[in-house]
């Protein structure tokens, strides 16, 4: 099945300290073979797993716009992003009443989107210490239908991350 997967990446240097980047692409993510195998197998005592041979690939669209600046040895960046997934794969659990165990499967049951901003800082504290700090804030939405149950939820999410490196030797 032929399809179109364009990619565009543009970078523009405003001056020696400031830079803009724009990136957009469309990708495909095919389901794993194990998720498509139609055989019921026991994962462990409480869970059976069954695949779905009719799974469709996920189509992922990404758009990012970022601004990067340098303040001496420090580098700061802000990125706005959008990510949409069509035919999103979800894990679905149902209860097998006769044995009181879960039957787990993967299904295409909807679409998701994320829109937000990420802020990063690469800092140098002297010649031997480098620190990275970052965080993101984004709106996530999922819309779909599983076994006749319609789902339309959204949430505001955030994350913080960081690390520090100290070089003992060159």
TIFIDREN-871855 format. One record per residue: x, y, z of N, C-alpha, C, O, CB in turn; residue in three letters. Coordinates in Angstrom, 3 decimals. Each point is the difference from the previous one (the first is absolute). Glycine has a CB too. Layout:
<sites>
[[X, Y, Z], [X, Y, Z], [X, Y, Z], [X, Y, Z], [X, Y, Z], ALA]
...
</sites>
This chain:
<sites>
[[0.853, -1.166, 0.000], [-0.853, 1.166, 0.000], [0.904, 1.236, 0.000], [0.611, 0.313, 1.022], [-2.488, -1.554, 0.206], UNK]
[[1.967, 1.931, -2.336], [0.840, 1.203, -0.040], [-0.579, 1.111, 0.872], [-1.216, 0.125, 0.150], [1.948, -0.740, -2.466], UNK]
[[0.147, 1.399, 2.875], [-0.428, 1.112, 0.839], [1.049, 1.092, -0.060], [1.052, -0.183, -0.612], [-2.340, -1.366, 2.133], UNK]
[[1.018, 2.669, -0.899], [0.840, 1.176, -0.063], [0.478, 0.343, 1.404], [-0.817, 0.155, 0.907], [-0.418, 0.689, -2.947], UNK]
[[2.565, -0.723, 2.235], [0.574, 0.311, 1.310], [1.007, 1.138, -0.128], [1.208, -0.236, 0.011], [-1.543, -2.152, 0.732], UNK]
[[-0.156, 3.623, -0.866], [0.902, 1.136, -0.182], [0.705, 0.395, 1.305], [-0.505, -0.221, 1.100], [-0.975, 1.018, -2.955], UNK]
[[2.651, -0.214, 1.686], [0.761, 0.543, 1.118], [0.551, 1.352, -0.422], [0.490, 0.157, -1.118], [0.107, -2.477, 1.977], UNK]
[[-0.677, 3.286, 0.029], [0.544, 1.327, -0.262], [0.736, 0.459, 1.252], [-0.541, -0.068, 1.104], [-1.321, 0.623, -2.759], UNK]
[[3.092, -0.089, 1.481], [0.765, 0.537, 1.118], [0.691, 1.265, -0.477], [0.792, -0.032, -0.942], [-0.449, -2.275, 1.963], UNK]
[[-0.649, 3.428, -0.364], [0.593, 1.283, -0.338], [0.711, 0.552, 1.233], [-0.521, -0.063, 1.113], [-1.268, 0.508, -2.864], UNK]
[[2.970, 0.088, 1.535], [0.746, 0.631, 1.086], [0.408, 1.387, -0.466], [0.449, 0.176, -1.133], [0.393, -2.415, 2.015], UNK]
[[-0.996, 3.215, -0.010], [0.366, 1.376, -0.341], [0.768, 0.597, 1.166], [-0.492, 0.046, 1.127], [-1.537, 0.216, -2.629], UNK]
[[3.235, 0.193, 1.218], [0.824, 0.617, 1.013], [-0.286, 1.504, -0.008], [0.332, 0.694, -0.961], [1.468, -2.496, 0.723], UNK]
[[-2.406, 2.290, 1.293], [-0.312, 1.425, 0.108], [1.273, 0.831, 0.146], [0.167, 1.042, -0.633], [-2.375, -1.619, 1.679], UNK]
[[3.098, 0.079, -0.191], [1.340, 0.558, 0.179], [0.833, -1.096, 0.658], [-0.467, -1.132, 0.130], [-0.384, 3.564, 0.085], UNK]
[[2.067, -2.116, 0.197], [0.857, -1.071, 0.527], [-0.482, -0.583, 1.326], [0.495, -1.045, 0.422], [1.383, 2.146, -1.573], UNK]
[[-2.825, -0.454, 1.812], [-0.501, -0.498, 1.289], [-1.429, -0.537, -0.055], [-0.425, -0.683, 0.932], [1.922, 2.317, 0.142], UNK]
[[-2.242, -1.351, -2.125], [-1.416, -0.366, -0.061], [-0.308, -0.778, -1.269], [0.492, 0.324, -1.080], [-1.065, 1.703, 2.424], UNK]
[[-0.258, -3.066, -1.192], [-0.309, -0.865, -1.125], [-1.460, -0.442, 0.070], [-0.527, -0.246, 1.085], [2.926, -0.533, -1.176], UNK]
[[-3.051, 0.678, -1.070], [-1.358, -0.527, -0.122], [0.040, -1.307, -0.787], [0.765, -0.136, -0.955], [-1.747, 2.477, 1.052], UNK]
[[0.161, -3.290, 0.309], [-0.143, -1.266, -0.723], [-1.476, -0.296, -0.193], [-0.820, 0.253, 0.881], [2.994, -1.121, 0.071], UNK]
[[-2.495, 0.333, -2.109], [-1.360, -0.465, -0.274], [0.120, -1.400, -0.579], [0.820, -0.247, -0.884], [-1.710, 2.618, 0.477], UNK]
[[0.075, -3.282, 0.908], [0.012, -1.373, -0.501], [-1.429, -0.514, -0.076], [-0.818, 0.260, 0.882], [3.115, -0.667, 0.096], UNK]
[[-2.579, -0.322, -2.043], [-1.313, -0.628, -0.166], [0.210, -1.311, -0.735], [0.809, -0.077, -0.925], [-2.021, 2.324, 0.884], UNK]
[[0.489, -3.269, 0.448], [0.094, -1.279, -0.709], [-1.239, -0.840, 0.242], [-0.791, 0.258, 0.908], [3.282, -0.189, -0.714], UNK]
[[-2.631, -1.060, -1.016], [-1.066, -0.997, 0.127], [0.675, -1.350, -0.095], [0.779, -0.249, -0.920], [-2.580, 1.771, -0.092], UNK]
[[1.503, -2.402, 1.968], [0.639, -1.318, 0.055], [-1.062, -1.072, 0.138], [-1.174, 0.273, 0.252], [3.246, 0.717, 0.781], UNK]
[[-1.618, -2.212, -1.205], [-0.866, -1.153, 0.212], [0.650, -0.877, 1.059], [1.222, -0.144, 0.029], [-2.113, 0.225, -2.419], UNK]
[[0.084, -0.660, 3.250], [0.482, -0.925, 1.020], [-0.878, -1.250, -0.080], [-1.177, 0.012, 0.361], [2.017, 1.887, 1.164], UNK]
[[-0.232, -2.957, -2.002], [-0.759, -1.242, -0.178], [-0.050, -0.774, 1.315], [0.944, 0.049, 0.788], [-0.266, -0.148, -3.221], UNK]
[[-1.779, -0.616, 2.669], [-0.107, -0.769, 1.243], [1.000, -1.151, 0.030], [0.388, -0.527, -1.042], [-2.810, 1.136, 1.181], UNK]
[[2.827, -0.985, 1.054], [0.911, -1.137, 0.175], [-0.710, -1.296, -0.407], [-1.215, -0.129, 0.152], [2.424, 1.336, 1.732], UNK]
[[-0.442, -2.148, -2.395], [-0.560, -1.283, -0.441], [-0.705, -0.706, 1.156], [-1.054, -0.603, -0.197], [2.868, 0.405, -1.539], UNK]
[[-1.243, 0.266, 2.938], [-0.623, -0.674, 1.149], [-1.381, 0.577, 0.318], [-0.863, -0.703, 0.524], [3.148, 0.241, 0.391], UNK]
[[-2.494, 1.754, -1.236], [-1.303, 0.618, 0.247], [-1.036, -0.385, -1.054], [-1.194, 0.237, 0.182], [2.373, 1.657, 0.916], UNK]
[[-0.716, -2.492, -2.204], [-0.904, -0.397, -1.079], [-0.293, -1.499, -0.012], [-0.924, -0.439, -0.684], [1.802, 2.345, -0.633], UNK]
[[-0.109, -2.692, 2.059], [-0.193, -1.456, 0.025], [-1.330, -0.329, 0.672], [-0.203, 0.372, 1.156], [2.709, -0.747, -1.087], UNK]
[[-3.426, -0.320, -0.766], [-1.348, -0.219, 0.530], [-0.103, -1.153, 0.997], [-1.086, -0.544, 0.204], [0.251, 1.444, -2.330], UNK]
[[1.932, -1.272, 2.738], [0.010, -1.144, 0.910], [-0.071, 0.461, 1.445], [0.674, 0.950, 0.400], [0.648, -2.264, -2.066], UNK]
[[-2.138, 0.636, 2.434], [-0.123, 0.291, 1.423], [1.131, -0.720, 0.726], [0.150, -1.215, -0.128], [-2.683, 1.500, -0.043], UNK]
[[3.327, 0.462, 0.933], [1.036, -0.641, 0.804], [0.016, 0.629, 1.382], [-0.416, 1.141, 0.203], [1.791, -1.647, -2.262], UNK]
[[-0.884, -0.275, 2.990], [0.010, 0.447, 1.388], [1.286, 0.764, 0.272], [1.092, -0.563, -0.085], [-2.520, -1.398, 0.785], UNK]
[[1.300, 3.240, -0.374], [1.167, 0.841, 0.291], [0.565, -0.370, 1.375], [1.203, -0.209, 0.154], [-2.148, 2.097, -1.579], UNK]
[[0.072, -1.963, 2.400], [0.314, -0.508, 1.330], [-1.308, -0.414, 0.658], [-1.033, -0.002, -0.669], [3.101, 1.486, 0.874], UNK]
[[-2.068, -1.823, 1.041], [-1.152, -0.595, 0.666], [-1.273, 0.828, -0.129], [-1.086, -0.567, -0.115], [2.670, -0.467, 1.689], UNK]
[[-1.476, 2.364, -1.557], [-1.187, 0.849, -0.016], [-0.366, 0.555, -1.370], [-1.030, 0.664, -0.122], [1.592, -0.093, 2.427], UNK]
[[0.246, -0.816, -3.353], [-0.220, 0.682, -1.271], [0.169, -0.942, -1.197], [1.005, -0.698, -0.133], [-0.216, 2.816, 1.201], UNK]
[[-1.816, -2.110, -1.937], [0.104, -0.580, -1.336], [0.225, 1.151, -0.983], [-0.444, 1.123, 0.241], [-1.071, -3.110, 0.369], UNK]
[[2.199, 1.706, -1.710], [0.230, 1.001, -1.038], [-0.457, -0.583, -1.332], [0.257, -1.165, -0.299], [1.708, 2.177, 1.572], UNK]
[[-2.650, -0.185, -2.073], [-0.418, -0.412, -1.337], [0.248, 1.165, -0.954], [-0.250, 1.157, 0.336], [-1.505, -2.760, 0.599], UNK]
[[2.248, 1.282, -2.124], [0.284, 1.031, -0.994], [-1.185, 0.246, -0.916], [-0.986, -0.736, 0.024], [3.381, 0.104, 0.070], UNK]
[[-2.285, 1.673, -0.898], [-1.039, 0.379, -0.952], [0.638, 0.093, -1.388], [0.745, 0.944, -0.266], [-2.064, 0.323, 2.061], UNK]
[[1.042, -2.231, -2.688], [0.625, 0.029, -1.329], [-0.482, 1.153, -0.879], [0.591, 0.253, -1.050], [-0.372, -2.706, 1.221], UNK]
[[-1.278, 3.157, 0.235], [-0.524, 1.116, -0.787], [0.531, 1.369, 0.444], [-0.521, 1.034, -0.418], [-1.511, -2.401, 0.052], UNK]
[[3.069, 1.373, 1.212], [0.551, 1.279, 0.448], [0.511, 0.803, -1.186], [0.602, -0.539, -0.929], [0.018, -0.486, 3.134], UNK]
[[-0.876, 2.328, -2.149], [0.473, 0.921, -1.039], [1.216, 0.750, 0.539], [0.150, 0.125, 1.215], [-2.498, 0.127, -2.191], UNK]
[[3.207, 0.242, 0.107], [1.139, 0.790, 0.480], [-0.455, 1.357, 0.534], [-1.033, 0.534, -0.404], [2.515, -1.696, -1.255], UNK]
[[-0.684, 1.699, 2.575], [-0.240, 1.344, 0.506], [0.654, 1.004, -0.949], [1.110, -0.228, -0.482], [-1.215, -0.616, 2.884], UNK]
[[-0.579, 1.946, -2.666], [0.559, 1.092, -0.783], [0.265, 1.153, 0.952], [-0.913, 0.483, 0.669], [-0.309, -1.209, -2.786], UNK]
[[2.475, 1.168, 2.177], [0.422, 0.988, 0.983], [0.430, 1.274, -0.725], [0.845, -0.039, -0.894], [-0.122, -1.787, 2.503], UNK]
[[-1.311, 2.951, -1.215], [0.366, 1.304, -0.554], [0.623, 0.846, 1.095], [-0.568, 0.130, 1.084], [-1.289, -0.258, -2.792], UNK]
[[3.014, 0.701, 1.434], [0.721, 0.841, 0.959], [0.300, 1.360, -0.605], [0.350, 0.104, -1.176], [0.654, -2.142, 2.227], UNK]
[[-1.144, 3.081, -0.238], [0.409, 1.348, -0.391], [0.675, 0.629, 1.218], [-0.537, -0.050, 1.107], [-1.370, 0.290, -2.825], UNK]
[[3.093, 0.355, 1.510], [0.722, 0.659, 1.086], [0.572, 1.324, -0.477], [0.463, 0.119, -1.134], [0.087, -2.347, 2.149], UNK]
[[-0.589, 3.219, -0.135], [0.658, 1.276, -0.238], [0.817, 0.302, 1.246], [-0.541, 0.050, 1.105], [-1.312, 0.799, -2.669], UNK]
[[3.161, -0.645, 1.388], [0.838, 0.228, 1.173], [0.876, 1.234, -0.173], [0.369, 0.396, -1.105], [-0.376, -2.851, 1.552], UNK]
[[0.316, 3.035, 0.692], [0.884, 1.155, 0.081], [1.110, -0.348, 0.983], [-0.261, -0.475, 1.105], [-1.625, 2.121, -1.648], UNK]
[[3.119, -1.407, 0.131], [1.155, -0.314, 0.825], [0.849, 1.255, 0.148], [0.211, 0.730, -0.968], [-0.234, -3.152, 0.209], UNK]
[[0.509, 2.670, 1.969], [0.864, 1.153, 0.222], [1.165, -0.388, 0.898], [-0.103, -0.918, 0.814], [-1.853, 2.472, -1.093], UNK]
[[3.054, -0.846, 0.119], [1.186, -0.202, 0.837], [0.229, 1.245, 0.841], [-0.054, 1.127, -0.492], [1.082, -2.690, -1.215], UNK]
[[-0.775, 1.332, 2.973], [0.372, 1.070, 0.930], [1.348, -0.404, 0.582], [0.056, -0.698, 1.013], [-2.504, 1.324, -0.452], UNK]
[[3.521, -0.198, -1.189], [1.330, -0.461, 0.402], [0.125, -1.477, -0.353], [-0.202, -0.394, -1.149], [0.323, 2.104, 3.033], UNK]
[[0.216, -2.527, -0.878], [0.101, -1.452, -0.213], [-1.335, -0.713, 0.212], [-0.094, -1.211, -0.200], [2.477, 1.331, 0.924], UNK]
[[-3.390, 0.607, -0.330], [-1.306, -0.602, 0.286], [-0.845, -0.029, -1.284], [0.052, 0.923, -0.812], [0.052, -0.102, 3.228], UNK]
[[-0.873, -1.885, -2.578], [-0.875, -0.109, -1.171], [-1.425, -0.252, 0.481], [-0.256, -0.931, 0.764], [2.157, 0.040, -2.209], UNK]
[[-2.833, 1.745, 0.979], [-1.408, -0.118, 0.379], [-0.831, -0.233, -1.249], [0.294, 0.549, -1.062], [0.050, 0.949, 3.067], UNK]
[[-1.389, -2.319, -1.875], [-0.852, -0.286, -1.144], [-1.461, -0.122, 0.392], [-0.335, -0.463, 1.091], [2.247, -0.680, -2.162], UNK]
[[-2.777, 1.572, 0.152], [-1.449, -0.125, 0.169], [-0.544, -0.624, -1.274], [0.321, 0.446, -1.101], [-0.461, 1.575, 2.672], UNK]
[[-0.683, -3.055, -1.423], [-0.569, -0.693, -1.155], [-1.506, -0.127, 0.169], [-0.480, -0.492, 1.021], [2.631, -0.776, -1.371], UNK]
[[-2.886, 1.710, -0.646], [-1.436, -0.243, -0.058], [-0.236, -1.188, -0.915], [0.669, -0.130, -1.025], [-1.212, 2.580, 1.439], UNK]
[[-0.394, -3.318, -0.064], [-0.170, -1.216, -0.796], [-1.457, -0.431, -0.114], [-0.847, 0.345, 0.823], [3.114, -1.035, -0.109], UNK]
[[-2.520, -0.073, -1.760], [-1.282, -0.681, -0.212], [0.331, -1.408, -0.475], [0.871, -0.185, -0.850], [-2.123, 2.364, 0.279], UNK]
[[0.557, -3.173, 1.121], [0.145, -1.385, -0.444], [-1.383, -0.615, -0.066], [-0.728, -0.032, 0.993], [3.047, -0.170, 0.025], UNK]
[[-2.674, -0.285, -2.193], [-1.289, -0.665, -0.183], [0.211, -1.433, -0.463], [0.874, -0.269, -0.825], [-1.958, 2.471, 0.276], UNK]
[[0.291, -3.113, 1.075], [0.092, -1.417, -0.376], [-1.376, -0.475, -0.452], [-0.966, 0.043, 0.762], [2.869, -0.442, 0.883], UNK]
[[-1.980, -0.056, -2.896], [-1.221, -0.614, -0.528], [0.144, -1.509, 0.080], [1.093, -0.533, -0.192], [-1.515, 2.497, -1.358], UNK]
[[-0.672, -2.654, 1.830], [-0.003, -1.457, 0.210], [0.866, -0.378, 1.197], [0.707, -1.007, -0.044], [-1.073, 0.653, -2.417], UNK]
[[0.321, 1.136, 3.511], [0.841, -0.234, 1.171], [-0.255, -1.395, 0.571], [-1.139, -0.462, 0.065], [1.137, 2.931, 0.440], UNK]
[[1.080, -3.121, -0.097], [-0.096, -1.332, 0.605], [-0.156, 0.139, 1.512], [0.733, 0.747, 0.648], [0.676, -1.748, -2.505], UNK]
[[-2.370, 0.275, 2.399], [-0.250, 0.001, 1.430], [-0.066, -1.427, 0.505], [-0.457, -0.903, -0.701], [-0.774, 3.084, 0.527], UNK]
[[1.694, -2.374, 1.398], [-0.138, -1.299, 0.655], [-1.362, -0.040, 0.670], [-0.383, 0.931, 0.709], [2.896, -1.142, -0.341], UNK]
[[-3.239, -0.874, -0.596], [-1.348, -0.155, 0.545], [-0.023, -1.253, 0.871], [0.461, -1.065, -0.411], [-1.510, 2.230, -1.602], UNK]
[[0.512, -1.024, 3.212], [-0.152, -1.131, 0.914], [-1.474, -0.323, 0.165], [-0.817, 0.888, 0.243], [2.937, -0.262, 0.965], UNK]
[[-2.455, -1.904, -1.341], [-1.347, -0.480, 0.323], [0.146, -1.133, 1.005], [1.062, -0.616, 0.100], [-1.985, 1.271, -2.396], UNK]
[[-0.135, -0.926, 3.035], [0.055, -1.040, 1.030], [-0.594, -1.291, -0.542], [-1.110, -0.012, -0.533], [0.953, 1.750, 2.355], UNK]
[[0.905, -2.818, -1.680], [-0.480, -1.340, -0.338], [-0.584, -0.587, 1.285], [0.733, -0.471, 0.870], [1.014, 0.141, -2.750], UNK]
[[-3.090, 0.365, 1.986], [-0.685, -0.318, 1.253], [0.243, -1.418, 0.495], [0.083, -0.214, 1.209], [-1.790, 1.843, -1.870], UNK]
[[1.824, -2.612, -0.241], [0.128, -1.392, 0.438], [1.264, -0.249, 0.818], [0.005, -0.829, 0.910], [-1.280, 0.159, -2.929], UNK]
[[2.338, 1.385, 1.694], [1.246, -0.182, 0.752], [0.367, 1.235, 0.820], [0.996, -0.008, 0.723], [-0.227, -1.563, -2.493], UNK]
[[-1.582, 2.643, 1.658], [0.280, 1.266, 0.683], [1.415, 0.508, -0.309], [0.771, 0.336, 0.899], [-2.362, -1.013, 0.926], UNK]
[[1.902, 0.722, -3.115], [1.274, 0.539, -0.464], [-0.282, 1.052, -1.070], [-1.115, 0.089, -0.514], [2.325, -2.275, 1.030], UNK]
[[-0.206, 2.971, -0.845], [-0.121, 0.996, -1.059], [0.359, -0.611, -1.345], [0.886, -0.849, -0.102], [-0.349, 2.673, 1.738], UNK]
[[-1.241, -1.375, -2.657], [0.411, -0.277, -1.367], [0.446, 1.336, -0.568], [-0.789, 0.941, -0.098], [-0.821, -2.939, -0.196], UNK]
[[2.880, 2.072, -0.077], [0.587, 1.250, -0.481], [0.153, -0.076, -1.518], [0.448, -1.010, -0.544], [0.777, 1.360, 2.748], UNK]
[[-1.603, 0.732, -2.873], [0.188, 0.078, -1.448], [0.371, 1.429, -0.371], [-0.123, 0.920, 0.808], [-1.530, -2.806, -1.199], UNK]
[[2.104, 2.052, -0.836], [0.336, 1.311, -0.542], [-1.014, 0.296, -1.100], [-0.346, -0.884, -0.784], [2.846, 0.637, 1.338], UNK]
[[-2.977, 1.489, -0.613], [-0.974, 0.342, -1.031], [0.208, 1.432, -0.492], [0.503, 0.853, 0.731], [-2.139, -2.461, 0.296], UNK]
[[1.243, 1.857, -2.275], [-0.073, 1.373, -0.508], [-1.360, 0.523, 0.454], [-1.035, -0.466, -0.478], [2.571, 0.018, -1.576], UNK]
[[-1.542, 1.386, 2.949], [-1.299, 0.424, 0.504], [-0.180, 1.505, 0.020], [-0.927, 0.497, 0.640], [0.902, -2.538, 0.709], UNK]
[[0.889, 2.780, -2.033], [-0.226, 1.434, 0.008], [1.198, 0.788, -0.445], [0.923, -0.526, -0.622], [-2.522, 0.179, 2.418], UNK]
[[1.568, 1.627, -1.465], [1.047, 0.938, -0.363], [0.432, 0.767, 1.241], [-0.787, 0.205, 0.924], [-0.125, -0.007, -3.273], UNK]
[[2.176, 0.223, 2.359], [0.510, 0.809, 1.104], [0.688, 1.245, -0.554], [0.418, 0.034, -1.158], [-0.126, -2.100, 2.592], UNK]
[[-0.184, 3.084, -0.588], [0.765, 1.189, -0.362], [0.619, 0.602, 1.254], [-0.569, -0.061, 1.090], [-0.947, 0.499, -3.067], UNK]
[[2.692, 0.141, 1.793], [0.710, 0.700, 1.068], [0.459, 1.340, -0.539], [0.580, 0.071, -1.083], [0.169, -2.246, 2.154], UNK]
[[-1.004, 3.235, -0.322], [0.439, 1.336, -0.369], [0.613, 0.635, 1.236], [-0.609, 0.008, 1.070], [-1.185, 0.220, -2.870], UNK]
[[3.005, 0.307, 1.650], [0.605, 0.575, 1.184], [1.299, 0.721, -0.253], [0.339, 0.358, -1.128], [-1.414, -2.128, 2.372], UNK]
[[1.792, 1.971, -0.154], [1.268, 0.719, -0.032], [1.006, -0.720, 0.892], [-0.350, -0.573, 1.032], [-0.841, 2.768, -1.472], UNK]
[[2.456, -2.147, 0.012], [1.089, -0.589, 0.777], [1.088, 1.052, 0.167], [0.310, 0.732, -0.940], [-0.834, -3.073, 0.083], UNK]
[[1.101, 2.418, 2.044], [1.073, 0.950, 0.296], [1.195, -0.791, 0.498], [-0.137, -0.858, 0.872], [-1.506, 2.722, -0.315], UNK]
[[2.836, -1.572, -1.118], [1.226, -0.701, 0.379], [1.109, 0.990, 0.271], [0.060, 1.067, -0.610], [-0.742, -3.043, -0.752], UNK]
[[1.568, 1.612, 2.292], [1.171, 0.823, 0.299], [1.207, -0.911, 0.163], [-0.025, -0.936, 0.799], [-1.406, 2.707, 0.322], UNK]
[[2.489, -1.496, -1.881], [1.288, -0.667, 0.161], [0.933, 1.021, 0.641], [0.363, 1.007, -0.608], [-0.724, -2.567, -1.416], UNK]
[[0.734, 1.274, 3.256], [0.758, 0.966, 0.791], [1.385, -0.544, 0.323], [0.176, -1.204, 0.186], [-2.312, 2.096, 0.785], UNK]
[[3.102, -0.008, -0.907], [1.347, -0.368, 0.419], [0.307, 0.744, 1.279], [-0.110, 1.225, 0.057], [0.857, -1.651, -2.439], UNK]
[[-0.365, -0.307, 3.403], [0.374, 0.590, 1.289], [1.486, -0.283, 0.200], [0.367, -0.978, 0.651], [-2.725, 0.675, 0.345], UNK]
[[3.190, 1.137, -1.543], [1.435, -0.246, 0.037], [0.407, -0.878, -1.180], [-0.801, -0.266, -0.896], [0.801, 0.482, 3.411], UNK]
[[1.255, -0.661, -2.505], [0.516, -0.780, -1.127], [-0.376, -1.473, 0.070], [0.034, -0.686, -1.022], [1.837, 2.286, 0.887], UNK]
[[-2.227, -2.101, 1.305], [-0.219, -1.436, 0.152], [-1.451, -0.405, 0.209], [-0.314, -1.189, -0.059], [2.566, 1.099, 0.986], UNK]
[[-3.140, 1.039, -0.686], [-1.379, -0.339, 0.325], [-0.957, 0.488, -1.089], [-0.004, 1.174, -0.369], [0.572, -1.062, 2.813], UNK]
[[-1.371, -1.040, -2.940], [-1.043, 0.335, -0.970], [-1.339, -0.453, 0.559], [-0.129, -1.100, 0.538], [1.747, 0.892, -2.486], UNK]
[[-2.609, 1.077, 1.811], [-1.334, -0.273, 0.543], [-1.022, 0.143, -1.114], [0.047, 0.950, -0.782], [0.639, -0.135, 3.081], UNK]
[[-1.600, -1.755, -2.365], [-1.124, 0.091, -0.933], [-1.281, 0.077, 0.813], [-0.214, -0.805, 0.906], [1.463, -0.491, -2.707], UNK]
[[-2.102, 2.267, 1.478], [-1.325, 0.121, 0.607], [-1.020, 0.145, -1.116], [0.239, 0.714, -0.974], [0.709, 0.353, 3.078], UNK]
[[-2.078, -1.738, -1.968], [-1.024, 0.102, -1.025], [-1.376, -0.279, 0.568], [-0.153, -0.606, 1.061], [1.824, -0.067, -2.765], UNK]
[[-2.656, 1.130, 0.973], [-1.367, -0.253, 0.416], [-0.940, 0.201, -1.168], [0.312, 0.700, -0.963], [0.237, 0.005, 3.298], UNK]
[[-1.697, -1.329, -2.231], [-0.993, 0.176, -1.054], [-1.386, 0.125, 0.616], [-0.269, -0.496, 1.094], [1.701, -0.805, -2.713], UNK]
[[-2.293, 1.974, 0.885], [-1.397, 0.169, 0.364], [-0.787, -0.196, -1.282], [0.247, 0.681, -0.995], [0.257, 0.928, 2.939], UNK]
[[-1.474, -2.560, -1.925], [-0.727, -0.277, -1.236], [-1.424, -0.459, 0.272], [-0.321, -0.521, 1.068], [2.476, -0.070, -2.154], UNK]
[[-2.987, 0.803, 0.088], [-1.397, -0.434, 0.025], [-0.088, -1.293, -0.804], [0.407, -0.040, -1.161], [-1.287, 2.441, 1.382], UNK]
[[0.357, -3.447, 0.385], [-0.141, -1.304, -0.663], [-1.481, -0.308, -0.150], [-0.779, 0.192, 0.934], [2.985, -1.017, 0.021], UNK]
[[-2.594, 0.345, -2.138], [-1.398, -0.354, -0.241], [-0.059, -1.357, -0.683], [0.788, -0.295, -0.899], [-1.443, 2.732, 0.722], UNK]
[[-0.292, -3.255, 0.618], [-0.241, -1.295, -0.622], [-1.475, -0.099, -0.340], [-0.861, 0.293, 0.830], [2.777, -1.363, 0.440], UNK]
[[-2.201, 0.655, -2.496], [-1.378, -0.207, -0.456], [-0.066, -1.373, -0.653], [0.855, -0.341, -0.818], [-1.249, 2.846, 0.471], UNK]
[[-0.606, -3.288, 0.698], [-0.118, -1.307, -0.613], [-1.204, -0.762, 0.489], [-0.858, 0.517, 0.716], [3.291, -0.549, -0.953], UNK]
[[-2.463, -1.223, -0.180], [-1.093, -0.884, 0.385], [0.551, -1.408, 0.164], [0.678, -0.521, -0.886], [-2.380, 1.961, -0.328], UNK]
[[1.402, -2.056, 2.366], [0.420, -1.368, 0.288], [-1.222, -0.782, 0.449], [-0.640, 0.350, 0.991], [2.987, 0.392, -0.354], UNK]
[[-2.665, -1.786, -1.356], [-1.128, -0.882, 0.329], [-1.289, 0.790, 0.223], [-0.766, -0.300, 0.916], [2.378, -1.318, 0.109], UNK]
[[-1.849, 2.626, -1.862], [-1.209, 0.808, 0.090], [0.056, 1.106, 1.040], [-0.949, 0.775, 0.122], [-0.256, -2.755, -0.868], UNK]
[[2.289, 2.070, 1.492], [0.165, 1.036, 1.022], [0.792, 1.146, -0.606], [1.150, -0.180, -0.400], [-1.229, -1.527, 2.282], UNK]
[[-0.536, 2.890, -1.953], [0.674, 1.169, -0.583], [0.866, 0.680, 1.049], [-0.388, 0.164, 1.156], [-1.510, 0.158, -2.781], UNK]
[[3.076, 0.062, 1.180], [0.974, 0.655, 0.866], [0.353, 1.351, -0.604], [0.350, 0.082, -1.177], [0.571, -2.313, 1.969], UNK]
[[-1.008, 3.279, -0.001], [0.407, 1.338, -0.436], [0.498, 0.729, 1.240], [-0.767, 0.667, 0.695], [-0.921, -0.609, -2.637], UNK]
[[2.976, -0.194, 2.207], [0.601, 0.576, 1.201], [1.174, 0.878, -0.362], [0.634, -0.184, -1.039], [-1.365, -1.791, 2.366], UNK]
[[1.015, 2.927, -0.465], [1.200, 0.805, -0.170], [0.541, 0.347, 1.373], [-0.714, -0.040, 1.002], [-0.116, 0.976, -3.202], UNK]
[[2.111, -0.593, 2.218], [0.646, 0.352, 1.263], [1.166, 0.939, -0.272], [0.544, 0.039, -1.103], [-1.227, -2.247, 2.126], UNK]
[[1.049, 2.952, -0.009], [1.200, 0.824, -0.030], [1.063, -0.778, 0.768], [-0.229, -0.426, 1.133], [-1.082, 2.650, -1.278], UNK]
[[2.472, -2.408, -0.476], [1.065, -0.809, 0.586], [1.291, 0.804, 0.052], [0.183, 0.952, -0.759], [-1.269, -3.059, -0.096], UNK]
[[1.969, 1.717, 1.749], [1.281, 0.673, 0.118], [1.071, -1.002, 0.377], [-0.292, -1.069, 0.535], [-0.846, 3.203, 0.120], UNK]
[[2.365, -1.784, -0.935], [1.125, -0.819, 0.434], [1.195, 0.899, 0.268], [0.150, 1.053, -0.619], [-0.996, -3.030, -0.707], UNK]
[[1.680, 1.561, 2.238], [1.257, 0.677, 0.320], [1.109, -1.031, -0.074], [-0.191, -1.157, 0.375], [-0.967, 2.869, 1.112], UNK]
[[2.312, -1.292, -1.969], [1.129, -0.922, -0.069], [1.282, 0.781, 0.198], [0.043, 1.214, -0.202], [-1.302, -2.760, -1.345], UNK]
[[2.287, 0.845, 1.939], [1.276, 0.659, 0.187], [1.086, -1.005, 0.312], [-0.265, -1.110, 0.460], [-0.913, 3.145, 0.328], UNK]
[[2.410, -1.621, -1.046], [1.138, -0.792, 0.419], [1.206, 0.908, 0.124], [0.024, 1.113, -0.527], [-0.957, -3.174, -0.586], UNK]
[[1.929, 1.564, 1.818], [1.241, 0.741, 0.198], [1.161, -0.936, -0.264], [-0.014, -1.157, 0.422], [-1.064, 2.695, 1.275], UNK]
[[2.080, -1.035, -2.394], [1.206, -0.775, -0.279], [1.206, 0.748, 0.539], [0.156, 1.202, -0.216], [-1.207, -2.219, -1.843], UNK]
[[1.903, 0.281, 2.765], [1.244, 0.571, 0.502], [1.137, -0.822, -0.568], [0.066, -1.205, 0.242], [-1.163, 2.051, 1.892], UNK]
[[1.994, -0.225, -2.885], [1.130, -0.695, -0.605], [1.167, -0.029, 0.989], [0.513, 1.039, 0.414], [-1.258, -0.327, -2.734], UNK]
[[1.145, -1.926, 2.682], [1.109, -0.161, 0.940], [1.334, 0.187, -0.723], [0.922, 0.627, 0.523], [-2.312, -2.204, 0.880], UNK]
[[1.477, 1.021, -2.621], [1.227, 0.141, -0.799], [-0.362, 0.503, -1.372], [-1.182, 0.075, -0.338], [2.315, -1.920, 1.609], UNK]
[[-0.129, 2.198, -2.085], [-0.247, 0.466, -1.358], [-0.542, -1.135, -0.826], [-0.280, 0.178, -1.186], [2.097, 1.525, 1.377], UNK]
</sites>
